Amino acid sequence: MRALWVITVLFLTVGLSGEGWAEDSLGTKPLLTITRKDLSTVLPSGCHILTDPHSIEQFLNALDGTPPDWGLVYGHGHHDSGLDERLFTLNRERDAKRAGKEALQWTVVFLWSGELSRYEPTAGGFSIAIGPIFTATRWGLVRFKAEDMPGNLMVIPDPSQRESFRRKLKNGEKIEVDVAMTGRLIPEESIVYDFSHDQEGLGIIMPVVRIERIDYLARSIHDGSSRNR
């Protein structure tokens, strides 16, 4: 009887607090000292790593075949009264043609940029500010959107790194890392097509991914970075 009571209490505890625990475990991870090219060694098999223009273009080819005719959609610019309607039509048509494609079920991995901020003594790690990376491709500028992100992101370096990072932050130095996010496209809104607000006529493609896993990579000076905005 006592064993059954203990199991019941554990079940109730997990049921009540499991969501918060899962969120913390998703966003709190060690800092990996591997390069981008070695990312596949820490990920489950079958992941599609989309961290460079070529791999991203292959992914978009599998989903949508060919890039939009951005000039036709843009028309006379942001002040064109028909632009919103043309964008809406483009997105709905692409959504319909994309339905049932195998690539919709792929587990994909993409990068955002991260910067360490405040040290958290109780966790032995650093909170992190993150932002999207924009990658120029022949389709346009690609910017992955992350859905269901945990609220608290925390990087846990090893002890030797930790003290070095604390000193650097105290001296006002920036510590940047790569944030690798793993997940699947959201079926009902898998890709959003839009235009850049910074560059006239430049198309933006935004795959919308529900996040299932996060990894932090120490950024090497040898790693090439796409443009951040």
Protein Blocks (a to p, Z undefined) as FASTA:
>chain_A
ZZmmmmmmmmmmmmmmmmmmmmmmmmpccdddbdfklmmmmgcehiacdfbfklmmmmmm
mmnopacdfklmnmnojklmklmmmmmmmmmmmmmmmgopaklmpccddddddddfbdcf
knopacddddddddddfkbccddddehiafbdcddddfklmmmmmmmmmnopacdddddd
dddddfklmbccdddfkbghiacdddddddfbdcdddddfkbccdddZZ
